[in-house]
Amino acid sequence: MNLGIDTASLGTSGNPLRVAIVGSGPSGFYAAEALFKSPLSVRVDMLERLPVPFGLVRYGVAPDHPKLKQPTVIFDKIAQTPDFTFLGNVTVGRDVGVEQLRATHHAILFACGAESDRRLGLPNEDLPGSHTATEFVGWYNSHPDYRDRSFDLSQEVVVVIGQGNVAIDVARILAKPIDELRGTDMAEHALDALAGSRVRDIHIIGRRGPAQASFTFKELRELGDLGGCATLVSESDLQLNSASLAELEDKNNFNAAKNVEILQSWITHCATAVGKRIWFHFMQSPVGIAGTGRLERITLERNRLTGPALGQLAQGTGAMVDLNCGLLFRSIGYRGMPLPGVPFEPARGVFPSTAGRIDGMHGVYATGWIKRGPSGIIGTNRADAVATVQSLLADLPQLDSRPKSGAAGLSATLARLNSQVLSYGDWRRIDAEEQRRGAVVGKPREKIPRVSDMLAVAATAPQGSRSCGVDEL
Amino acid sequence: MPHIVTDKCQSCRFTDCVTTCPVACFHGDGQMLYIDNVQCVDCGACVPACPVHAIYEQTELPPDKLEWLAINAQRAPTLPIVADKQVPLPTAEARKRELGY
């Protein structure tokens, strides 16, 4: 309530614009960067449910793609800004409510990504041997939620449903010679398991055609360059209808044209007697998952494409084929999770928003995958975060202009939680320890896969330097 | 393989690409942008962002544009970083049409 006391205008040093960013992946950090670039005085409090930052750059990017983890250098610089506070191990919606954040901050910006998976909607989807790609990716990347998953790598035939970059990552990690993974930051438990893998045939299945596959051509091309692995596709699967040919003519659709070109170059490949094989199948949808006690086979229905160019949909033809397999990874897209106090659009798994402003709310914004759904790559989220921050800054005259307490106003609530809140300094200690553990085994890093161990490392700081995120204020 | 800005950027300089770069590796002079190939992480996010497809991955460079590989490498480190969208050159729309986009 403004009682007529003079208050500095919002966004000045006497009354900095306090923004709570929920999530510490790329979209969250790029939003913080965009906020700090504004001429206003801004304080950012970034809340992360895990003890450690960086989201999918840390837990999604494949270990054999170290260059794509370079953005963490940029994130680290952003986090060094004195006006930035990291609050790790705090779950918004559980530990801290959205209403509470609205009281302590002028604006909330959700950058919490898409943590769940789209489901096929088939019976037996959860049969032993059938997994989501998310579980597998999280497992080999030491994500605490997936550390204890296990995958029966004694199976020889694997099916991956979906044709995005995650599907390619799964196939590549399964197909790559283990010695080429050893020097990466892949989890030691995953290296051990993959070293004993008997996986031989990997089938990547897509409901539409090669011109509609969503992987980027660089990822696809990389599969063709793997040692000891043949990439296989049948000529008939690469037959394109006239609408698909028209799609490839579109200058803005060059990624699809490159994908088709790469796939066509593989038609002459032969299945080798030795080594591994990655098979691409197009225009097929899984319609059944079967097995006694565990996955034994899936049934695929042949599709045809209907509709106009760039809007073609897969339609079942009724022609079925069974494919025996011992392991299945569903990779048909991530999905955002609902959060109490925020509108949710179940069909797309996003917080519905217009220009980044969450529908029906005031001073509450979304960026990244929770805004757009799971599309694009790391850099796509930078452009997206810039756009959302532009909306936020344009709304400045409409935001509650009274000074807010920021993270300090959350300290009583967080203290009652009886759980450690980790600061960015704590992350740096964990980071140093992970690099130390990695160096011992010849890796850039050995990620600490358990939350309790992360908290223990954070707590082993020298006496006097131990800090909790909120205490630093 | 790093990415390279070619002369299709000249007279355009739309700069949509720079907002998608996760590591701020674009540099620019008054004419066009250049990619610092040491910083570039080869993600390719910038390629579809360019309205005239001026950016290519090294292996995808058309034969008549190979010289831009060395030009990017030489010029980028000497020029200021361009990390935020700027106003395109006044000739941008005309040049875009000329390039067939």
HADDOCK unambig.tbl for C-alpha pairs under 7 A between the chains (distance, minus, plus):
assign (segid A and resid 67 and name CA) (segid B and resid 41 and name CA) 5.26 0.50 0.50
assign (segid A and resid 68 and name CA) (segid B and resid 41 and name CA) 5.83 0.50 0.50
assign (segid A and resid 68 and name CA) (segid B and resid 43 and name CA) 6.75 0.50 0.50
assign (segid A and resid 71 and name CA) (segid B and resid 22 and name CA) 5.84 0.50 0.50
assign (segid A and resid 71 and name CA) (segid B and resid 23 and name CA) 5.59 0.50 0.50
assign (segid A and resid 74 and name CA) (segid B and resid 23 and name CA) 6.45 0.50 0.50
assign (segid A and resid 377 and name CA) (segid B and resid 45 and name CA) 6.57 0.50 0.50
assign (segid A and resid 378 and name CA) (segid B and resid 22 and name CA) 6.48 0.50 0.50
assign (segid A and resid 379 and name CA) (segid B and resid 20 and name CA) 4.35 0.50 0.50
assign (segid A and resid 379 and name CA) (segid B and resid 21 and name CA) 5.11 0.50 0.50
assign (segid A and resid 379 and name CA) (segid B and resid 22 and name CA) 4.59 0.50 0.50
assign (segid A and resid 379 and name CA) (segid B and resid 45 and name CA) 5.58 0.50 0.50
assign (segid A and resid 380 and name CA) (segid B and resid 20 and name CA) 5.22 0.50 0.50
assign (segid A and resid 380 and name CA) (segid B and resid 45 and name CA) 6.29 0.50 0.50
assign (segid A and resid 382 and name CA) (segid B and resid 19 and name CA) 6.27 0.50 0.50
assign (segid A and resid 382 and name CA) (segid B and resid 20 and name CA) 5.55 0.50 0.50
assign (segid A and resid 382 and name CA) (segid B and resid 22 and name CA) 6.58 0.50 0.50
assign (segid A and resid 383 and name CA) (segid B and resid 19 and name CA) 4.84 0.50 0.50
assign (segid A and resid 383 and name CA) (segid B and resid 20 and name CA) 5.08 0.50 0.50
